């Protein structure tokens, strides 16, 4: 049998740890190789990338690294028009949701008489978005990364994506980038693309932040250039947890469970329920459905390595487990999901009720699908407008306001051994 229900209370310490750690990527084995590539791009720029992509085009030149307006226009004729229309519909929802995240541009308060302090909101000048390519193509990831940056007011948004033979980009990716308003698209992937954006080359601009999902080589490269640029949260294989009580529909839960593990061999899916009967039903349906499904090798790998059906003694235990797991995607299938939501502390994106399966958030409900994995939802949020803005503070003091702080600042500056700090205050009252 592919899966069988297990009680949370019966899990041993090692098994419990394995469930929590699931498919967290260990990049230690590739870190040194990626570091060499990143350092080489920093030192030699485009030459390194051109050498790498000679496998796709022997007479490659720097001009081959960027998608041209003619390529983008031609891409519209290479994909089904219905895909284009659906990308546009999804884009409208994503824009609407992310516009609601915009904060007021400036606020201030009077801390005390004569002291005005506040904060302003400013977008970044230029950011880079990594769009996966190769074995999997995700035009939806273009919308999810470029559109929030555009809504935030970023001056220039650049996308990078791995090319195929002949240095061509996937046409759906090019169309999605055009719909999202991407300013430039480079056909460069992996550590070469990340390093190119982080340090800048003759062809590629230097950006202030790099966002977007990728494989472990991309993750390692992003972590290596962090500090040179900002990055979003480290991303690993996709994961979902379903929290259900006895009211859950076992057929829907089983299909939702299976949809999660079709991503790749390291995906993770977990069902936590207070109903042992529901758990058994779900396992039986998964077993029955599996025989009819494609991509069996991927499904079987994910089901055997990182997927579980768990039975909690009560909802308190189920919620405690859910919060500790801190899933990238969390489905809440309880009698009153909004009541349950009040107890959820850690999750990347939360899907409430039987009519909110995870794929609606992946594509078109408006929320972002670039989310923290591997328990990182304990300290990271999904990608949003906030990722593309800075919030510098400001203060204005009258002479009366500074006089009220004079002794405090002088005393603290001298206590820290910084006499010139203290002098900046004294000089103003001579």
For each residue, the residues with C-beta under 8 A, 3 or more apart:
1: 4 283 287
2: 283 286 287 290 300 303 304
3: 283 286 287 303 307 308 309
4: 1 283 309
5: 276 279 280 283 309 310 311
6: 10 11 308 309 310 311
7: 10 11 310 311 312 313
8: 11 272 310 311 312 313 317 318 321
9: 313 317
10: 6 7
11: 6 7 8 15 16 19 310
12: 15 16
13: 16 17
14: 17 18
15: 11 12 18 19
16: 11 12 13 19 20
17: 13 14 20 21
18: 14 15 21 22
19: 11 15 16 22 270 306 308 325
20: 16 17 324 325 375
21: 17 18 24 374 375
22: 18 19 239 268 306 374
23: 236 237 239 266 267 268 305 306 373 374
24: 21 236 373 374 375
25: 216 219 234 236 237 374
26: 29
27: 30 31 34 216 219 220 223
28: 31
29: 26
30: 27 33 34 216 217 220
31: 27 28 34 35 220 224
32: 35 36
33: 30 36 37
34: 27 30 31 37 38 191 217 220 221 224
35: 31 32 38 39 220 224
36: 32 33 39 40
37: 33 34 40 41 48 190 191 192 195 221
38: 34 35 41 42 191 194 195 198 221 224 225
39: 35 36 42 43
40: 36 37 43 44 48
41: 37 38 44 45 48 49 191 192 195 196 199 201
42: 38 39 195 198 199
43: 39 40
44: 40 41 47 48
45: 41 48 49 196 199 201 202 203
46: 49 50 62 65 196 201 202 203 204
47: 44 50 51
48: 37 40 41 44 45 51 52 192
49: 41 45 46 52 53 65 188 192 193 196 201
50: 46 47 53 54 60 61 62 65
51: 47 48 54
52: 48 49 55 192
53: 49 50 56 57 60 64 65 163 167 188 192
54: 50 51 57 58 60
55: 52
56: 53 60 163 164 165 166 167
57: 53 54 60 64 165 166 167
58: 54
59:
60: 50 53 54 56 57 64 167
61: 50 64
62: 46 50 65 202 203
63: 66
64: 53 57 60 61 167 187
65: 46 49 50 53 62 167 186 187 188 203 204
66: 63 184 185 186 187 203
67: 71 72 169 174 177 185 186 187
68: 71 72
69: 72 73
70: 73 74
71: 67 68 74 75 168 169 174
72: 67 68 69 75 76 174 175 177 178 185
73: 69 70 76
74: 70 71 77 78 171
75: 71 72 78 79 169 171 172 174 175 178
76: 72 73 79 84 171 175 178
77: 74
78: 74 75 171
79: 75 76 83 84 171 172 175
80: 83 84
81: 84 85
82: 85 86
83: 79 80 86 87 139 172 175
84: 76 79 80 81 87 88 175 179
85: 81 82 88 89
86: 82 83 89 90 364
87: 83 84 90 91 139 140 143 172 175 176 179
88: 84 85 91 92 179
89: 85 86 92 93 364
90: 86 87 93 94 140 143 363 364
91: 87 88 94 95 143 147 179 180
92: 88 89 95 96
93: 89 90 96 97 364 365 366
94: 90 91 97 98 143 144 147 148 366 368
95: 91 92 98 99 147 151
96: 92 93 99 100 366
97: 93 94 100 101 365 366 367
98: 94 95 101 102 147 148 151 152 366 368 384 385
99: 95 96 102 151
100: 96 97
101: 97 98 148 151 384 385 386
102: 98 99 151 152 385
103: 121
104: 107 121
105: 120 121
106: 118 119 120 121
107: 104 118 119
108: 116 117 118 119 394
109: 116 117 118
110: 113 115 116
111: 115 116 117
112: 115 401 404
113: 110 400 401 404
114: 397 398 399 400 401 402 403 404
115: 110 111 112 395 396 397 398 401 404 405
116: 108 109 110 111 395 396 397 401
117: 108 109 111 393 394 395
118: 106 107 108 109 393 394 395
119: 106 107 108 391 392 393 394
120: 105 106 391 392 393 394
121: 103 104 105 106 389 390 391
122: 389 390 391 392
123: 152 153 154 155 388 389 390
124: 127 149 152 154 155 208 209 388 389 390
125: 154 155 156 208
126: 154 155 156 157 158 205 206 207 208
127: 124 149 154 156 157 158 207 208 209 210 211 388
128: 158 159 160 197 207 209 210 211 229
129: 142 145 146 149 157 158 159 160 182 210 211 212
130: 145 159 160 161 189 193 194 210 211 212 213 214 218 222
131: 138 141 142 145 159 160 161 173 177 212
132: 136 137 138 141 161 162 212 213 214 215
133: 136 137 161 162 163 164 169 170 173 189
134: 162 189
135:
136: 132 133 264
137: 132 133 170 172 173
138: 131 132 141 142 173 213
139: 83 87 142 143 170 172 173 175 176
140: 87 90 143 144 176 362 363 369
141: 131 132 138 144 145 212 213 369 370
142: 129 131 138 139 145 146 159 173 176 177 180 182
143: 87 90 91 94 139 140 146 147 176 179 180
144: 94 140 141 147 148 368 369 370 383
145: 129 130 131 141 142 148 149 159 211 212 370 383
146: 129 142 143 149 150 157 159 177 180 181 182
147: 91 94 95 98 143 144 150 151 180 181
148: 94 98 101 144 145 151 152 368 383 384 385 387 388
149: 124 127 129 145 146 152 154 157 211 387 388
150: 146 147 153 154 157 180 181
151: 95 98 99 101 102 147 148 385
152: 98 102 123 124 148 149 385 387 388 389
153: 123 150 388 389
154: 123 124 125 126 127 149 150 157 388
155: 123 124 125 126
156: 125 126 127 183 184 205
157: 126 127 129 146 149 150 154 180 181 182 183
158: 126 127 128 129 182 183 184 185 186 197 204 205 207
159: 128 129 130 131 142 145 146 177 182 184 185 186
160: 128 129 130 131 185 186 187 188 189 193 194 196 197 204
161: 130 131 132 133 169 170 173 185 186 187 188 189 193
162: 132 133 134 187 188 189 190 193
163: 53 56 133 167 168 169 187 188 189
164: 56 133 167 168 169 170
165: 56 57 168
166: 56 57
167: 53 56 57 60 64 65 163 164 187
168: 71 163 164 165 187
169: 67 71 75 133 161 163 164 173 174 185 187
170: 133 137 139 161 164 173 174
171: 74 75 76 78 79 174 175
172: 75 79 83 87 137 139 175 176
173: 131 133 137 138 139 142 161 169 170 176 177 185
174: 67 71 72 75 169 170 171 177 178 185
175: 72 75 76 79 83 84 87 139 171 172 178 179
176: 87 139 140 142 143 172 173 179 180
177: 67 72 131 142 146 159 173 174 180 182 185
178: 72 75 76 174 175 181 182
179: 84 87 88 91 143 175 176
180: 91 142 143 146 147 150 157 176 177
181: 146 147 150 157 178
182: 129 142 146 157 158 159 177 178 185
183: 156 157 158
184: 66 156 158 159 205
185: 66 67 72 158 159 160 161 169 173 174 177 182
186: 65 66 67 158 159 160 161 193 196 203 204
187: 64 65 66 67 160 161 162 163 167 168 169
188: 49 53 65 160 161 162 163 192 193 196 204
189: 130 133 134 160 161 162 163 192 193 214 218
190: 37 162 193 194 214 215 217 218 221
191: 34 37 38 41 194 195 217 218 220 221
192: 37 41 48 49 52 53 188 189 195 196
193: 49 130 160 161 162 186 188 189 190 196 197
194: 38 130 160 190 191 197 198 210 218 221 222 225
195: 37 38 41 42 191 192 198 199 221 225
196: 41 45 46 49 160 186 188 192 193 199 200 201 203 204
197: 128 158 160 193 194 200 204 205 206 207 210 229
198: 38 42 194 195 206 207 210 225 228 229
199: 41 42 45 195 196 206 225 228
200: 196 197 204 205 206
201: 41 45 46 49 196 204
202: 45 46 62
203: 45 46 62 65 66 186 196
204: 46 65 158 160 186 188 196 197 200 201
205: 126 156 158 184 197 200
206: 126 197 198 199 200
207: 126 127 128 158 197 198 210 229
208: 124 125 126 127 229 230
209: 124 127 128 229 230 231 232 387 388
210: 127 128 129 130 194 197 198 207 222 225 229 230 231 232
211: 127 128 129 130 145 149 231 232 370 383 387
212: 129 130 131 132 141 145 232 370
213: 130 132 138 141 218 235 370
214: 130 132 189 190 217 218 219 222 235
215: 132 190 218 219
216: 25 27 30 219 220 236
217: 30 34 190 191 214 220 221
218: 130 189 190 191 194 213 214 215 221 222
219: 25 27 214 215 216 222 223 234 235 236
220: 27 30 31 34 35 191 216 217 223 224
221: 34 37 38 190 191 194 195 217 218 224 225
222: 130 194 210 214 218 219 225 226 231 234
223: 27 219 220 226 231 234
224: 31 34 35 38 220 221
225: 38 194 195 198 199 210 221 222 228 229 231
226: 222 223 229 230 231
227:
228: 198 199 225
229: 128 197 198 207 208 209 210 225 226
230: 208 209 210 226
231: 209 210 211 222 223 225 226
232: 209 210 211 212 235 370 380 383 387
233: 372 373 376 380
234: 25 219 222 223 372 373 374 376
235: 213 214 219 232 370 372 373
236: 23 24 25 216 219 239 266 373 374
237: 23 25 263 264 266 267 268 373
238: 260 263 264 267 268 328 329 373
239: 22 23 236 260 267 268 269 270 306 327 328 329 373 374
240: 256 257 260 268 269 270 327 328 329 330 331 358
241: 269 270 271 272 322 325 327 329 330 331 347
242: 248 253 256 257 269 270 271 272 273 330 331 333
243: 272 273 318 319 322 330 331 332 333 334 340
244: 247 248 253 271 272 273 274 275 278 331 333 334
245: 248 273 274 275 315 333 334 335
246: 273 274 275 277 278
247: 244 333 334 335
248: 242 244 245 252 253 273 275 278 333 334 354
249: 252 253 333 354
250: 253 254 278 281 282 285
251: 254 255 285
252: 248 249 255 256 333 354 357
253: 242 244 248 249 250 256 257 271 278 282 333
254: 250 251 257 258 281 282 285 286 289
255: 251 252 258 259 289
256: 240 242 252 253 259 260 331 357 358
257: 240 242 253 254 260 261 269 271 282 286 307
258: 254 255 261 262 269 286 289 290 293 299
259: 255 256 262 357 358 359
260: 238 239 240 256 257 263 267 268 269 302 329 358
261: 257 258 267 268 269 298 299 302 303 307
262: 258 259 267 295 298 299 302
263: 237 238 260 267 298 302
264: 136 237 238 267 298 302
265: 297 298 301 302 305
266: 23 236 237 301 302 305 306
267: 23 237 238 239 260 261 262 263 264 302 306
268: 22 23 237 238 239 240 260 261 302 305 306 307
269: 239 240 241 242 257 258 260 261 302 303 306 307
270: 19 239 240 241 242 307 308 309 310 325 327
271: 241 242 244 253 257 279 282 308 309 310
272: 8 241 242 243 244 310 312 318 321 322 325
273: 242 243 244 245 246 248 276 278 279 282 309 310 311 312 318
274: 244 245 246 311 312 313 314 315 318
275: 244 245 246 248 278 279 311
276: 5 273 279 280 311
277: 246 280 281
278: 244 246 248 250 253 273 275 281 282
279: 5 271 273 275 276 282 283 309 310 311
280: 5 276 277 283 284
281: 250 254 277 278 284 285
282: 250 253 254 257 271 273 278 279 285 286 309
283: 1 2 3 4 5 279 280 286 287 309
284: 280 281 287 288
285: 250 251 254 281 282 288 289
286: 2 3 254 257 258 282 283 289 290 303
287: 1 2 3 283 284 290 291
288: 284 285 291
289: 254 255 258 285 286 292 293
290: 2 258 286 287 293 296 299 300
291: 287 288
292: 289
293: 258 289 290 296 299
294:
295: 262 298 299
296: 290 293 299 300
297: 265 300 301
298: 261 262 263 264 265 295 301 302
299: 258 261 262 290 293 295 296 302 303
300: 2 290 296 297 303 304
301: 265 266 297 298 304 305
302: 260 261 262 263 264 265 266 267 268 269 298 299 305 306 307
303: 2 3 261 269 286 299 300 307
304: 2 300 301 307
305: 23 265 266 268 301 302
306: 19 22 23 239 266 267 268 269 302
307: 3 257 261 268 269 270 302 303 304
308: 3 6 19 270 271
309: 3 4 5 6 270 271 273 279 282 283
310: 5 6 7 8 11 270 271 272 273 279 321
311: 5 6 7 8 273 274 275 276 279
312: 7 8 272 273 274 315 317 318 321
313: 7 8 9 274 317
314: 274 317 318
315: 245 274 312 318 319 334 340
316: 319 320
317: 8 9 312 313 314 320 321
318: 8 243 272 273 274 312 314 315 321 322
319: 243 315 316 322 323 340 343 344
320: 316 317 323 324
321: 8 272 310 312 317 318 324 325
322: 241 243 272 318 319 325 327 330 344 347
323: 319 320 326 343 344 345 346
324: 20 320 321 346
325: 19 20 241 270 272 321 322 346 375
326: 323 346 347 372 375 376 377 378
327: 239 240 241 270 322 330 347 348 377
328: 238 239 240 347 348 349 371 372 373 377
329: 238 239 240 241 260 347 348 349 351 358 361 371
330: 240 241 242 243 322 327 344 347 348 349 350 351
331: 240 241 242 243 244 256 350 351 356 357 358
332: 243 337 340 341 344 350 351 352 353
333: 242 243 244 245 247 248 249 252 253 337 353 354
334: 243 244 245 247 248 315 337 339 340
335: 245 247
336: 339 340
337: 332 333 334 340 341 352 353
338: 341 342 352
339: 334 336 342
340: 243 315 319 332 334 336 337 343 344
341: 332 337 338 344 350 352
342: 338 339
343: 319 323 340
344: 319 322 323 330 332 340 341 347 350
345: 323
346: 323 324 325 326 375 377 378
347: 241 322 326 327 328 329 330 344 350 377
348: 327 328 329 330 371 372 373 377 380 381 382
349: 328 329 330 361 367 368 369 371 382
350: 330 331 332 341 344 347
351: 329 330 331 332 356 357 358 360 361
352: 332 337 338 341 356
353: 332 333 337 356
354: 248 249 252 333
355:
356: 331 351 352 353 360 361 365
357: 252 256 259 331 351 360
358: 240 256 259 260 329 331 351 361 362
359: 259 362 363
360: 351 356 357 363 364 365
361: 329 349 351 356 358 365 367 369
362: 140 358 359 369
363: 90 140 359 360 369
364: 86 89 90 93 360
365: 93 97 356 360 361
366: 93 94 96 97 98
367: 97 349 361 382
368: 94 98 144 148 349 371 382 383 384
369: 140 141 144 349 361 362 363 382
370: 141 144 145 211 212 213 232 235 382 383
371: 328 329 348 349 368 377 382 383
372: 233 234 235 326 328 348 376 377 379 380 381 382
373: 23 24 233 234 235 236 237 238 239 328 348 376 377
374: 21 22 23 24 25 234 236 239
375: 20 21 24 325 326 346 378
376: 233 234 326 372 373 379 380
377: 326 327 328 346 347 348 371 372 373 380 381
378: 326 346 375
379: 372 376
380: 232 233 348 372 376 377
381: 348 372 377 384 386
382: 348 349 367 368 369 370 371 372
383: 144 145 148 211 232 368 370 371 387
384: 98 101 148 368 381 387
385: 98 101 102 148 151 152 388 389
386: 101 381 389
387: 148 149 152 209 211 232 383 384
388: 123 124 127 148 149 152 153 154 209 385
389: 121 122 123 124 152 153 385 386
390: 121 122 123 124
391: 119 120 121 122
392: 119 120 122
393: 117 118 119 120
394: 108 117 118 119 120
395: 115 116 117 118
396: 115 116
397: 114 115 116 401 402 405
398: 114 115 401 402
399: 114 402 403 428
400: 113 114 403 404
401: 112 113 114 115 116 397 398 404 405
402: 114 397 398 399 405 406 425 428
403: 114 399 400 406 429
404: 112 113 114 115 400 401
405: 115 397 401 402 408 409
406: 402 403 409 410 425 429
407: 410 411
408: 405 411 412
409: 405 406 412 413 421 422 425
410: 406 407 413 414 422 425 426
411: 407 408 414 415
412: 408 409 415 416
413: 409 410 416 418 419 421 422 425
414: 410 411 417 418 419 422
415: 411 412
416: 412 413 421
417: 414
418: 413 414 421 422
419: 413 414 422 423
420: 423 424
421: 409 413 416 418 424 425
422: 409 410 413 414 418 419 425 426
423: 419 420 426 427
424: 420 421 427 428
425: 402 406 409 410 413 421 422 428 429
426: 410 422 423 429 430
427: 423 424 430
428: 399 402 424 425
429: 403 406 425 426
430: 426 427
